[in-house]
Amino acid sequence: MPEVLLALPDYYIEVVRRLHAVDWMIHNSRDADATGLYNPANYLYNIEFEDAKYVASIDLNILQYIVNCVKKPNQNPIYQDACAMLLFCRFANILIEPSLALYERINHGRGDAEEALDDLAILRALDNSDPDRLAQYMLGNPQALEAVDLPVLDRVGIRGGLTRFERLTDWDSVYVLILGAVCTFLDGSVQPANKSEHYLDWMIREFSLSLACIVYAIRLIGRMPLPKMMKYSESQSSSDRRKALCNMTPDQQQSSASC
């Protein structure tokens, strides 16, 4: 059986420690422990011998953490975590795909398109920068990324593609489905073990099926919900409750669009 041997720098231990702590990765790997999931050789083996391709679709939060390494003067541990993610993807030959994050940024308002393109330029610069510079920032040197060479973007072409549609046409339906999941989550008359079945029954009887929303609801209502999935609180004002639902709606599609 072929093998992939990969020499990693000493600081890779810190990369693994940070990624394991923040637990940002949503994946379909059966090897979910840090030893396998954060071993680049596993990815490189599958790319080389199994014709696999790995893509990391980042959301708006992750994009902001990455670009803030350059935009913010003060270093923040979460920005260092973002550098660790960049390093991991570099070593594992994982393509970083920012389209969902860019759509989320722009759909807050068409005026955000220029800022989104600025962030895209920074992302590409960092993604192609010297790994040792990323590592220096990750390890605590805030000056390591002070000056980066920004690439020249086809801003007209990219802007045209990203703003071609005002917003995704199915967003209103997704909003209702997320509202239904929240109602099920808060419904004290339904036993926790029956909530997923209750929600699916509601979708079939009352509205519409959506695989993305079913998966999201299972993680929200199930025994092991992801942290910070529930942003809605009955104690909030009406305006804040709506904003929370708007925030949760793009989350279920890994930030594919926002209201």
N, C-alpha and C positions, 0 to 999 in steps of 0.2 A: 504493500500500500504506500503510495507517495506520501511524503511528509513536507511540511513547510517549516523551516527553521528561521526565526526572526530575531535579530539582535536588537534589543530595546534599550534606550538610555536609562540611567538610574532613576531619573525623575518620573518614569512611567508608573512607579509605585504610587506616587502622589496623584497621577491621573486616575488610576483605578480607585483610589481611596475617595476622591472627590465625586466621581461619577456614581460610585456605589452609594454614597451618602445622599446625594440629591435625588437619585432614582428617577431621572428624567425619561429614560428610554422605555417606550412602549413597543413591544416586539412580539414576534411569534416563535421565538427560539425555545426549544424544549430544554436547553441548557441555561437555566435562569440564574445560576449562581455567578458570583464575581469572577471565579476562575475561568469559566467558559465564555460568559457573555462579554467580558472585557479583555479577552485574549485576541489580539488582532490576527494571529496566525490562523484561527478558526475561520475568519472571514476571508483571508487571503487564500486559504486552501479551497474554499468553495468557489471563489472567483476563478482560480486557476484551473481547477479540475472538474468543477460541476457547472461551469458556465453561469454562475450566479452573479447577481448585481444587487448591491445594497444602496438604498437611498434613505437619508434621514430627512423627513419633512418636518421642519421646525415651525413652531408657532410664533406669534408676535412677541410673547414674553422672552423666549430664547433669543430671538433676533435682537431685541433691545439689550439684553444682557451682553451679547457679543459686541454690538457696535458701541456700547457704553465704555468698553475697554479703551476706546479711542476718544469718544465724545466727552466723557466725564473726567474731570481732573483728579477726583478722589477715588482711590481703589476701593472696591467692594468685594467681599468674599464671593458673592454670587457671580461677579464678572470673572473672577479667577476660575470658578467652576465652568463658565462658558468657554474659557480658554482650554480647560481640560477636555471638554467635549470636542473642540476643534482638533486638538492633538490626537485624540482617540480616532476620530474619523479620518484623519490624515494617515495614521499608521495602518488602519484597517481598510483603507481605500474605499471609504463610504462617501458617496456623493451627498453633499448638503443641498437640499432643495428648499429655497425660501419663498416659493410662489404663494403658498397659503398665508404666510405671515404678511407678505406684501399686499395681498388682497384684503386681509383684515385691516391693515393700516389704512389703505386707500378708501375702503368702504365706510370708514368713519366720516369721510368727507372728501370730495374730489380735490380740495386744496392740499390734501396730505400726499399727493402723488410725488411732488418734488422731494419731500422729506423721505419718502419711501425709496426713491431712486438714490438719494444720498446714502441711506442706510445700506442699500444693495452694493454700492461701490465700496463702502467700508468692509462689508462682509466678504466680498470677493478679494479685497486686498489682504485681509487677515487670513482667509482660507488658503491663500497662496503665499503667505509670508514664511520666513524662516522658522521652522518649528522651535528652534532654540530661543527665539525671541518670545514666542508664545509661552514657552516653558518659563522663561525668566519672569514674565508677568504673572503667570500662575503661581510661581514660587514666592511672589511678594515684591517684585521690582516694578513700581508703578510707571517708571520712565521707559520701560522696555518697548512700549508701543506708542510712544509719543509722536513719532513721525513714521507714517506708512505711505507708500506710493499708491495713490488711488488709480484704478484703471479708468480708461476712457470708455464710457458706456454709450450705446446707441439710445440715448435718452428718449428721442422722439419715437422710435420704434417700440421700445419697452413700455413707455407711457401709454402709447396707443393700444397695445395689447392688454395692459392692466386696467385701463379705463374704458374698454370697449363696451362693457355693459354697466348700467347704473348699479345693479346689485344682482345677485343670483335670483332667478325667477322663483325658485322653490323655497326661498327663505321663510316666507310667512307660514308655510306648512310646517317647516321644521320648528319654528317658534311655538306653534300650537302643540306639537308633539313633545317638545321639551317642557312646556307648561303642564301637559298631562303627566309627564314623569315626575315633576315636582309635586303635583297634587297627590299622586300615588305615594310618594315618599312621605308626605305629611299626613296622609289619611290614617288616623289612629284606629279606625274600624277594621282595617285589613292587617292580618298577622304578617310580620316581616317575612316569613318563609313563603307567603302567598303573593307578595307584592309584584314580583316579576310576571307571574301568571295573570294577575289582576290587570296590570298595565297592558300586556299583550292582548287580553280580551277586550279592553277598552279600544285599543287601536283597531281591531278587527270590526267591532260592532259600531263604533262611533265615528271613526275618522279615516285613517290610512296607515298602511304598513310602510316602515322605513327600516332597512337593515341597520343603517348607521345609528338611528335613534334607539333601536332595540338593544344594540351592543352598549350604547351609552347608558341606557336605563338600567341594564343588568349591572354595570359597574357602579352606578349611583345607588341602586336599591339593594344590591346583593350583599353578601357577607363581608366582602373585602373591597369597599369603595376606594377609589383613588383619592388622595388628599386634596382638599380644596375644591372638589367637584361641586358641592352644594354652596352656591353663592347667595341663594334666596333665603330671606328670613321674614317671617310673618310680622316681626316687630319693626320692620323698616317702613318708611313712608311709601305711598303708592308709586311715586316717581322712582324711588330707589329700588323698589321691587321690580319694576319694569326694566331698569338698567341691569339689574342682576340677571334677569331672564335673557336680556340681549347678550350679556356677557357669556352666559352658559350656552347659548345657541351655536355660536361658532366653535366653542370648545368641543361639541360633540362631533364635529367634522375635522377635528384637529386644526381649528382656526381657518376654515376654508372661506368664511365670509363673516361679516358682522353687520349689525343693523345700522 
